[in-house]
Amino acid sequence: MENKYRSLDELPLALRVEDLMPILGIGRNTAYELVRSGQIRSIKIGRQIRVPRDAVAEFLGRN
């Protein structure tokens, strides 16, 4: 999966978990595990999981 964003400012306000994969250079299972474990803050809208853009920045700042 290709990363189409050059900076955090270009990211949408809420990302799908699959969008994290190219941004962080991780696989699907790892992306879902980061969300499931709470390492990356997320919100659930119906059955869908969304990750706020600032949660990605927080995660990158901590690691």
C-alpha angles and dihedrals in degrees: 000000000000124000107232096179125087099190141010089256090064093056118103116253091254126027133198116240088248089059089063093062100075093032093056097027093238136127129255096260092050092049092052091045091054089053095042093050093048095243087124114039114234142171129220119224108186104308094337126096118214129186117210115232091238090055089061090051091049091050093049091047092054096047 
